[in-house]
Each structure stands twice: as C-alpha cells, then as structure tokens.
Amino acid sequence: MRPGRTTLVVIAAMCAIVAVAPQTAIAGKKKKAYEGTVATQGVDGQTPTIQLKVQFRRKGGKLVPYYVTNLKHRAIALFCPDGTTTFVGPFNMESGAVGGFAQPGFIPYPGAVAFKPFKKGTYSLTLTGSDEADSNGTADLLQLTTRVSSKGAATGTIRLVATSPTQGGKCDSGTVSYTAPRVASFSPAPS
C-alpha cells in the first residue's frame, strides 16, 4: 500500500469510530436509575426505600419512558391484623432484622404476555404470588405505579401484601407514595 492510501484508511477508520461513538453514548443513556424513600413507616429503624431502573426510548426526537426494567424495595412496613408490623424481603439470619432489597422475580418485558409500557406517562404493574411478586416468595401482591418527569424524579405509589400466619393473616402496607430522584448508581443496602 502506498503511504497516501494508508493515511486515507486510517482517517476513514477514525471517522467510523467517531460516527459510531455518539450513538453508543446515546444508547447507554436510555436506561436511567432512580432511588428514594417511600412515605410510610420503616421497619427496624431502617428507611423504607425504593429503587427503579427505567428504560427510555426515542419517540418524536426525544427520549420518553418506555417501561420499568428493574424494581427493588426495602424496609416498607406491612401492618398486620394483630397490630404488629413486618416487611417483605431478605432478612438478617442472626437478628431477623431487615436485610437486603427485595426484588420481584418477574417484571414483564417487551415480548412478554403481561408486558405493559408507560401509557400516557404512567407505568402500572400488578404482580401476585403466582407471578413471583417477590424473589423471596413472601409477597402475595405487589402493585406499583410510576411517573417519570423528563428531568426530575420518578414518583408514584407502591403496595405490598403478604400473608403471615403468626401475625393474624394478611399484612398490608396500604398504597403509599414514593419520590425517587435520578441517581448515577444505587446505594448498597445498610448492614
């Protein structure tokens, strides 16, 4: 190859890399993370917390929320018929206190029969025990609604219900609201 052609090939390769790089950067920003508190009582002195990841897609030249790709919750109080409180999710084996984050075993995704995208700016999800409402197998019902502002937080409601034979039957968080600002990465669960 002559020196002129080598330079031309190198320049063409660099242009191709530069042309692809912005598209890769845009694609990487389509999934955004949100984390915040739930407006209810915590359990064992822990703050009730929700973590969400939302997939965005391009529509009409702008990014709009498409669906929730990940959901985790921690230390949300469930109020039981006998007057006690409990929680759904992992627990510390030694103390029985709140452990890590609970995560639904099944969140409908594009192509799944139960998939529902954001509709008119709102995402709604209802999972029952048969849908694996919680990865620990302890939630009978999980209901979530989410709205995401273009530059701000995810807001909505969450409700958890679990059966506890030792605490008088169905323990229910009630429908409680949350506000979850956008974050670069999720914080770990306190130990």
C-alpha positions, 0 to 999 in steps of 0.5 A, spaced: 500 500 500 502 506 498 503 511 504 497 516 501 492 510 501 494 508 508 493 515 511 486 515 507 484 508 511 486 510 517 482 517 517 476 513 514 477 508 520 477 514 525 471 517 522 467 510 523 469 510 530 467 517 531 460 516 527 459 510 531 461 513 538 455 518 539 450 513 538 453 508 543 453 514 548 446 515 546 444 508 547 447 507 554 443 513 556 436 510 555 436 506 561 436 511 567 436 509 575 432 512 580 432 511 588 428 514 594 424 513 600 417 511 600 412 515 605 410 510 610 413 507 616 420 503 616 421 497 619 427 496 624 429 503 624 431 502 617 428 507 611 423 504 607 426 505 600 425 504 593 429 503 587 427 503 579 431 502 573 427 505 567 428 504 560 427 510 555 426 510 548 426 515 542 419 517 540 418 524 536 426 526 537 426 525 544 427 520 549 420 518 553 419 512 558 418 506 555 417 501 561 420 499 568 426 494 567 428 493 574 424 494 581 427 493 588 424 495 595 426 495 602 424 496 609 416 498 607 412 496 613 406 491 612 401 492 618 398 486 620 391 484 623 394 483 630 397 490 630 404 488 629 408 490 623 413 486 618 416 487 611 417 483 605 424 481 603 431 478 605 432 478 612 438 478 617 439 470 619 442 472 626 437 478 628 431 477 623 432 484 622 431 487 615 436 485 610 437 486 603 432 489 597 427 485 595 426 484 588 420 481 584 422 475 580 418 477 574 417 484 571 414 483 564 418 485 558 417 487 551 415 480 548 412 478 554 404 476 555 403 481 561 408 486 558 405 493 559 409 500 557 408 507 560 401 509 557 400 516 557 406 517 562 404 512 567 407 505 568 402 500 572 404 493 574 400 488 578 404 482 580 401 476 585 404 470 588 403 466 582 407 471 578 413 471 583 411 478 586 417 477 590 424 473 589 423 471 596 416 468 595 413 472 601 409 477 597 402 475 595 401 482 591 405 487 589 402 493 585 406 499 583 405 505 579 410 510 576 411 517 573 417 519 570 418 527 569 423 528 563 428 531 568 426 530 575 424 524 579 420 518 578 414 518 583 408 514 584 405 509 589 407 502 591 403 496 595 405 490 598 401 484 601 403 478 604 400 473 608 403 471 615 400 466 619 403 468 626 401 475 625 393 474 624 393 473 616 394 478 611 399 484 612 398 490 608 402 496 607 396 500 604 398 504 597 403 509 599 407 514 595 414 514 593 419 520 590 425 517 587 430 522 584 435 520 578 441 517 581 448 515 577 448 508 581 444 505 587 446 505 594 448 498 597 443 496 602 445 498 610 448 492 614 
